[in-house]
Amino acid sequence: MNLHHLKVFLAIAQTGSISAGAARLFISQPAVTREIRELEARLRLPLFDRQSRGVTLTAAGQRLLPYAERIFALEQAAERDLQAFANLGCGELHLSASATLGSYLLPALISDFHQQYPDLQLSLQIDNT
């Protein structure tokens, strides 16, 4: 099982039809059908009951669905976290400065920086050069 197969499975399960799942993923219906057939062959289990108006999950499909939802929720969380990190929305910044700079110049700059990036953890070490 690969993540692409799982993404196709999730799109079909959430939309209730192969054509709607294909539209959500911006791929052709035959490609979606092929992906699901490959996944079902790999698992040796049918995941959907095909009907004239869409599909429903089999017992195996119902068991797989919560795993697929958690996997892609985790993927989205990782992406959000890395975006925040890239945009200085989170993370850590460690500064070291001499006594004069650390005591007189940096406090105002750090305050301004912290207002702009409140979720970034700052630490300042003041020491003699």
PyMOL commands that place a pseudoatom at each C-alpha (Angstrom):
pseudoatom trace, name=CA, resn=MET, resi=1, chain=A, elem=C, hetatm=0, pos=[0.000, 0.000, 0.000]
pseudoatom trace, name=CA, resn=ASN, resi=2, chain=A, elem=C, hetatm=0, pos=[1.377, 3.413, -0.867]
pseudoatom trace, name=CA, resn=LEU, resi=3, chain=A, elem=C, hetatm=0, pos=[0.229, 6.895, 0.111]
pseudoatom trace, name=CA, resn=HIS, resi=4, chain=A, elem=C, hetatm=0, pos=[-1.172, 7.646, -3.337]
pseudoatom trace, name=CA, resn=HIS, resi=5, chain=A, elem=C, hetatm=0, pos=[-3.428, 4.595, -3.180]
pseudoatom trace, name=CA, resn=LEU, resi=6, chain=A, elem=C, hetatm=0, pos=[-4.511, 5.668, 0.281]
pseudoatom trace, name=CA, resn=LYS, resi=7, chain=A, elem=C, hetatm=0, pos=[-5.222, 9.239, -0.854]
pseudoatom trace, name=CA, resn=VAL, resi=8, chain=A, elem=C, hetatm=0, pos=[-7.402, 7.944, -3.692]
pseudoatom trace, name=CA, resn=PHE, resi=9, chain=A, elem=C, hetatm=0, pos=[-9.201, 5.613, -1.281]
pseudoatom trace, name=CA, resn=LEU, resi=10, chain=A, elem=C, hetatm=0, pos=[-9.878, 8.501, 1.118]
pseudoatom trace, name=CA, resn=ALA, resi=11, chain=A, elem=C, hetatm=0, pos=[-11.194, 10.793, -1.613]
pseudoatom trace, name=CA, resn=ILE, resi=12, chain=A, elem=C, hetatm=0, pos=[-13.648, 8.148, -2.806]
pseudoatom trace, name=CA, resn=ALA, resi=13, chain=A, elem=C, hetatm=0, pos=[-14.719, 7.264, 0.730]
pseudoatom trace, name=CA, resn=GLN, resi=14, chain=A, elem=C, hetatm=0, pos=[-15.333, 10.923, 1.593]
pseudoatom trace, name=CA, resn=THR, resi=15, chain=A, elem=C, hetatm=0, pos=[-17.207, 11.780, -1.610]
pseudoatom trace, name=CA, resn=GLY, resi=16, chain=A, elem=C, hetatm=0, pos=[-19.102, 8.516, -1.992]
pseudoatom trace, name=CA, resn=SER, resi=17, chain=A, elem=C, hetatm=0, pos=[-18.294, 8.050, -5.651]
pseudoatom trace, name=CA, resn=ILE, resi=18, chain=A, elem=C, hetatm=0, pos=[-15.397, 7.284, -7.928]
pseudoatom trace, name=CA, resn=SER, resi=19, chain=A, elem=C, hetatm=0, pos=[-16.100, 10.196, -10.262]
pseudoatom trace, name=CA, resn=ALA, resi=20, chain=A, elem=C, hetatm=0, pos=[-16.380, 12.697, -7.383]
pseudoatom trace, name=CA, resn=GLY, resi=21, chain=A, elem=C, hetatm=0, pos=[-13.170, 11.329, -5.862]
pseudoatom trace, name=CA, resn=ALA, resi=22, chain=A, elem=C, hetatm=0, pos=[-11.422, 11.699, -9.211]
pseudoatom trace, name=CA, resn=ALA, resi=23, chain=A, elem=C, hetatm=0, pos=[-12.668, 15.278, -9.521]
pseudoatom trace, name=CA, resn=ARG, resi=24, chain=A, elem=C, hetatm=0, pos=[-11.432, 16.111, -6.016]
pseudoatom trace, name=CA, resn=LEU, resi=25, chain=A, elem=C, hetatm=0, pos=[-7.969, 14.796, -6.879]
pseudoatom trace, name=CA, resn=PHE, resi=26, chain=A, elem=C, hetatm=0, pos=[-7.925, 16.293, -10.395]
pseudoatom trace, name=CA, resn=ILE, resi=27, chain=A, elem=C, hetatm=0, pos=[-7.210, 12.935, -12.016]
pseudoatom trace, name=CA, resn=SER, resi=28, chain=A, elem=C, hetatm=0, pos=[-9.203, 10.870, -14.471]
pseudoatom trace, name=CA, resn=GLN, resi=29, chain=A, elem=C, hetatm=0, pos=[-11.876, 8.427, -13.388]
pseudoatom trace, name=CA, resn=PRO, resi=30, chain=A, elem=C, hetatm=0, pos=[-10.115, 5.470, -15.089]
pseudoatom trace, name=CA, resn=ALA, resi=31, chain=A, elem=C, hetatm=0, pos=[-6.917, 6.330, -13.188]
pseudoatom trace, name=CA, resn=VAL, resi=32, chain=A, elem=C, hetatm=0, pos=[-8.827, 6.353, -9.899]
pseudoatom trace, name=CA, resn=THR, resi=33, chain=A, elem=C, hetatm=0, pos=[-10.457, 3.033, -10.724]
pseudoatom trace, name=CA, resn=ARG, resi=34, chain=A, elem=C, hetatm=0, pos=[-7.032, 1.552, -11.535]
pseudoatom trace, name=CA, resn=GLU, resi=35, chain=A, elem=C, hetatm=0, pos=[-5.566, 2.838, -8.248]
pseudoatom trace, name=CA, resn=ILE, resi=36, chain=A, elem=C, hetatm=0, pos=[-8.398, 1.323, -6.216]
pseudoatom trace, name=CA, resn=ARG, resi=37, chain=A, elem=C, hetatm=0, pos=[-8.116, -2.001, -8.047]
pseudoatom trace, name=CA, resn=GLU, resi=38, chain=A, elem=C, hetatm=0, pos=[-4.379, -2.066, -7.323]
pseudoatom trace, name=CA, resn=LEU, resi=39, chain=A, elem=C, hetatm=0, pos=[-4.990, -1.280, -3.646]
pseudoatom trace, name=CA, resn=GLU, resi=40, chain=A, elem=C, hetatm=0, pos=[-7.697, -3.920, -3.330]
pseudoatom trace, name=CA, resn=ALA, resi=41, chain=A, elem=C, hetatm=0, pos=[-5.454, -6.470, -5.079]
pseudoatom trace, name=CA, resn=ARG, resi=42, chain=A, elem=C, hetatm=0, pos=[-2.562, -5.664, -2.763]
pseudoatom trace, name=CA, resn=LEU, resi=43, chain=A, elem=C, hetatm=0, pos=[-4.752, -5.975, 0.319]
pseudoatom trace, name=CA, resn=ARG, resi=44, chain=A, elem=C, hetatm=0, pos=[-6.663, -8.936, -1.130]
pseudoatom trace, name=CA, resn=LEU, resi=45, chain=A, elem=C, hetatm=0, pos=[-9.861, -7.330, 0.142]
pseudoatom trace, name=CA, resn=PRO, resi=46, chain=A, elem=C, hetatm=0, pos=[-12.634, -5.344, -1.525]
pseudoatom trace, name=CA, resn=LEU, resi=47, chain=A, elem=C, hetatm=0, pos=[-12.845, -1.855, -0.037]
pseudoatom trace, name=CA, resn=PHE, resi=48, chain=A, elem=C, hetatm=0, pos=[-15.975, -0.628, -1.820]
pseudoatom trace, name=CA, resn=ASP, resi=49, chain=A, elem=C, hetatm=0, pos=[-19.299, -2.045, -2.870]
pseudoatom trace, name=CA, resn=ARG, resi=50, chain=A, elem=C, hetatm=0, pos=[-19.953, -0.594, -6.298]
pseudoatom trace, name=CA, resn=GLN, resi=51, chain=A, elem=C, hetatm=0, pos=[-23.553, 0.498, -6.886]
pseudoatom trace, name=CA, resn=SER, resi=52, chain=A, elem=C, hetatm=0, pos=[-25.323, 2.235, -9.740]
pseudoatom trace, name=CA, resn=ARG, resi=53, chain=A, elem=C, hetatm=0, pos=[-25.197, 5.523, -7.828]
pseudoatom trace, name=CA, resn=GLY, resi=54, chain=A, elem=C, hetatm=0, pos=[-21.820, 5.626, -6.145]
pseudoatom trace, name=CA, resn=VAL, resi=55, chain=A, elem=C, hetatm=0, pos=[-19.992, 3.354, -3.756]
pseudoatom trace, name=CA, resn=THR, resi=56, chain=A, elem=C, hetatm=0, pos=[-20.227, 2.326, -0.116]
pseudoatom trace, name=CA, resn=LEU, resi=57, chain=A, elem=C, hetatm=0, pos=[-17.463, 1.057, 2.106]
pseudoatom trace, name=CA, resn=THR, resi=58, chain=A, elem=C, hetatm=0, pos=[-17.174, -2.651, 2.803]
pseudoatom trace, name=CA, resn=ALA, resi=59, chain=A, elem=C, hetatm=0, pos=[-16.240, -3.801, 6.309]
pseudoatom trace, name=CA, resn=ALA, resi=60, chain=A, elem=C, hetatm=0, pos=[-12.580, -3.724, 5.239]
pseudoatom trace, name=CA, resn=GLY, resi=61, chain=A, elem=C, hetatm=0, pos=[-13.009, -0.204, 3.864]
pseudoatom trace, name=CA, resn=GLN, resi=62, chain=A, elem=C, hetatm=0, pos=[-14.595, 0.931, 7.128]
pseudoatom trace, name=CA, resn=ARG, resi=63, chain=A, elem=C, hetatm=0, pos=[-11.606, -0.443, 9.016]
pseudoatom trace, name=CA, resn=LEU, resi=64, chain=A, elem=C, hetatm=0, pos=[-9.137, 1.322, 6.706]
pseudoatom trace, name=CA, resn=LEU, resi=65, chain=A, elem=C, hetatm=0, pos=[-10.909, 4.705, 6.717]
pseudoatom trace, name=CA, resn=PRO, resi=66, chain=A, elem=C, hetatm=0, pos=[-9.882, 5.926, 10.207]
pseudoatom trace, name=CA, resn=TYR, resi=67, chain=A, elem=C, hetatm=0, pos=[-6.248, 5.041, 9.473]
pseudoatom trace, name=CA, resn=ALA, resi=68, chain=A, elem=C, hetatm=0, pos=[-6.319, 6.982, 6.208]
pseudoatom trace, name=CA, resn=GLU, resi=69, chain=A, elem=C, hetatm=0, pos=[-7.924, 9.974, 7.923]
pseudoatom trace, name=CA, resn=ARG, resi=70, chain=A, elem=C, hetatm=0, pos=[-5.287, 9.988, 10.663]
pseudoatom trace, name=CA, resn=ILE, resi=71, chain=A, elem=C, hetatm=0, pos=[-2.415, 9.604, 8.213]
pseudoatom trace, name=CA, resn=PHE, resi=72, chain=A, elem=C, hetatm=0, pos=[-3.502, 12.591, 6.141]
pseudoatom trace, name=CA, resn=ALA, resi=73, chain=A, elem=C, hetatm=0, pos=[-4.400, 14.678, 9.193]
pseudoatom trace, name=CA, resn=LEU, resi=74, chain=A, elem=C, hetatm=0, pos=[-0.845, 14.071, 10.385]
pseudoatom trace, name=CA, resn=GLU, resi=75, chain=A, elem=C, hetatm=0, pos=[0.501, 15.024, 6.964]
pseudoatom trace, name=CA, resn=GLN, resi=76, chain=A, elem=C, hetatm=0, pos=[-1.418, 18.320, 7.100]
pseudoatom trace, name=CA, resn=ALA, resi=77, chain=A, elem=C, hetatm=0, pos=[-0.226, 19.001, 10.658]
pseudoatom trace, name=CA, resn=ALA, resi=78, chain=A, elem=C, hetatm=0, pos=[3.384, 18.432, 9.611]
pseudoatom trace, name=CA, resn=GLU, resi=79, chain=A, elem=C, hetatm=0, pos=[2.955, 20.777, 6.664]
pseudoatom trace, name=CA, resn=ARG, resi=80, chain=A, elem=C, hetatm=0, pos=[1.406, 23.500, 8.856]
pseudoatom trace, name=CA, resn=ASP, resi=81, chain=A, elem=C, hetatm=0, pos=[4.187, 23.139, 11.420]
pseudoatom trace, name=CA, resn=LEU, resi=82, chain=A, elem=C, hetatm=0, pos=[6.925, 23.393, 8.805]
pseudoatom trace, name=CA, resn=GLN, resi=83, chain=A, elem=C, hetatm=0, pos=[5.241, 26.417, 7.195]
pseudoatom trace, name=CA, resn=ALA, resi=84, chain=A, elem=C, hetatm=0, pos=[5.120, 28.131, 10.581]
pseudoatom trace, name=CA, resn=PHE, resi=85, chain=A, elem=C, hetatm=0, pos=[8.769, 27.248, 11.141]
pseudoatom trace, name=CA, resn=ALA, resi=86, chain=A, elem=C, hetatm=0, pos=[9.756, 28.578, 7.709]
pseudoatom trace, name=CA, resn=ASN, resi=87, chain=A, elem=C, hetatm=0, pos=[7.885, 31.827, 8.349]
pseudoatom trace, name=CA, resn=LEU, resi=88, chain=A, elem=C, hetatm=0, pos=[9.397, 32.247, 11.824]
pseudoatom trace, name=CA, resn=GLY, resi=89, chain=A, elem=C, hetatm=0, pos=[6.002, 31.400, 13.314]
pseudoatom trace, name=CA, resn=CYS, resi=90, chain=A, elem=C, hetatm=0, pos=[7.619, 28.998, 15.757]
pseudoatom trace, name=CA, resn=GLY, resi=91, chain=A, elem=C, hetatm=0, pos=[11.027, 27.765, 16.786]
pseudoatom trace, name=CA, resn=GLU, resi=92, chain=A, elem=C, hetatm=0, pos=[13.892, 29.016, 18.892]
pseudoatom trace, name=CA, resn=LEU, resi=93, chain=A, elem=C, hetatm=0, pos=[16.414, 31.833, 18.568]
pseudoatom trace, name=CA, resn=HIS, resi=94, chain=A, elem=C, hetatm=0, pos=[19.464, 31.921, 20.850]
pseudoatom trace, name=CA, resn=LEU, resi=95, chain=A, elem=C, hetatm=0, pos=[21.485, 35.139, 21.024]
pseudoatom trace, name=CA, resn=SER, resi=96, chain=A, elem=C, hetatm=0, pos=[24.744, 35.950, 22.746]
pseudoatom trace, name=CA, resn=ALA, resi=97, chain=A, elem=C, hetatm=0, pos=[26.038, 39.458, 23.226]
pseudoatom trace, name=CA, resn=SER, resi=98, chain=A, elem=C, hetatm=0, pos=[28.565, 41.479, 25.147]
pseudoatom trace, name=CA, resn=ALA, resi=99, chain=A, elem=C, hetatm=0, pos=[27.475, 43.212, 28.352]
pseudoatom trace, name=CA, resn=THR, resi=100, chain=A, elem=C, hetatm=0, pos=[26.995, 46.627, 26.754]
pseudoatom trace, name=CA, resn=LEU, resi=101, chain=A, elem=C, hetatm=0, pos=[25.059, 45.427, 23.695]
pseudoatom trace, name=CA, resn=GLY, resi=102, chain=A, elem=C, hetatm=0, pos=[23.069, 42.870, 25.685]
pseudoatom trace, name=CA, resn=SER, resi=103, chain=A, elem=C, hetatm=0, pos=[22.092, 45.360, 28.356]
pseudoatom trace, name=CA, resn=TYR, resi=104, chain=A, elem=C, hetatm=0, pos=[21.434, 48.525, 26.362]
pseudoatom trace, name=CA, resn=LEU, resi=105, chain=A, elem=C, hetatm=0, pos=[20.825, 47.838, 22.672]
pseudoatom trace, name=CA, resn=LEU, resi=106, chain=A, elem=C, hetatm=0, pos=[19.263, 44.366, 22.375]
pseudoatom trace, name=CA, resn=PRO, resi=107, chain=A, elem=C, hetatm=0, pos=[16.355, 44.567, 24.875]
pseudoatom trace, name=CA, resn=ALA, resi=108, chain=A, elem=C, hetatm=0, pos=[14.403, 47.046, 22.715]
pseudoatom trace, name=CA, resn=LEU, resi=109, chain=A, elem=C, hetatm=0, pos=[15.208, 45.121, 19.529]
pseudoatom trace, name=CA, resn=ILE, resi=110, chain=A, elem=C, hetatm=0, pos=[14.209, 41.821, 21.128]
pseudoatom trace, name=CA, resn=SER, resi=111, chain=A, elem=C, hetatm=0, pos=[10.953, 43.351, 22.337]
pseudoatom trace, name=CA, resn=ASP, resi=112, chain=A, elem=C, hetatm=0, pos=[10.105, 44.558, 18.817]
pseudoatom trace, name=CA, resn=PHE, resi=113, chain=A, elem=C, hetatm=0, pos=[11.080, 41.198, 17.347]
pseudoatom trace, name=CA, resn=HIS, resi=114, chain=A, elem=C, hetatm=0, pos=[8.970, 39.326, 19.912]
pseudoatom trace, name=CA, resn=GLN, resi=115, chain=A, elem=C, hetatm=0, pos=[5.926, 41.453, 19.067]
pseudoatom trace, name=CA, resn=GLN, resi=116, chain=A, elem=C, hetatm=0, pos=[6.338, 40.548, 15.406]
pseudoatom trace, name=CA, resn=TYR, resi=117, chain=A, elem=C, hetatm=0, pos=[6.974, 36.821, 16.092]
pseudoatom trace, name=CA, resn=PRO, resi=118, chain=A, elem=C, hetatm=0, pos=[5.233, 36.010, 19.400]
pseudoatom trace, name=CA, resn=ASP, resi=119, chain=A, elem=C, hetatm=0, pos=[5.470, 32.217, 19.066]
pseudoatom trace, name=CA, resn=LEU, resi=120, chain=A, elem=C, hetatm=0, pos=[9.234, 32.232, 18.540]
pseudoatom trace, name=CA, resn=GLN, resi=121, chain=A, elem=C, hetatm=0, pos=[11.173, 31.398, 21.726]
pseudoatom trace, name=CA, resn=LEU, resi=122, chain=A, elem=C, hetatm=0, pos=[14.024, 33.841, 22.366]
pseudoatom trace, name=CA, resn=SER, resi=123, chain=A, elem=C, hetatm=0, pos=[16.945, 33.505, 24.730]
pseudoatom trace, name=CA, resn=LEU, resi=124, chain=A, elem=C, hetatm=0, pos=[19.717, 36.003, 25.350]
pseudoatom trace, name=CA, resn=GLN, resi=125, chain=A, elem=C, hetatm=0, pos=[23.047, 35.244, 26.984]
pseudoatom trace, name=CA, resn=ILE, resi=126, chain=A, elem=C, hetatm=0, pos=[25.070, 38.239, 28.123]
pseudoatom trace, name=CA, resn=ASP, resi=127, chain=A, elem=C, hetatm=0, pos=[28.763, 37.761, 28.781]
pseudoatom trace, name=CA, resn=ASN, resi=128, chain=A, elem=C, hetatm=0, pos=[32.036, 39.575, 28.513]
pseudoatom trace, name=CA, resn=THR, resi=129, chain=A, elem=C, hetatm=0, pos=[33.760, 39.400, 25.160]
for i in range(1, 129): cmd.bond("trace and resi %d" % i, "trace and resi %d" % (i + 1))
show_as sticks, trace
zoom trace
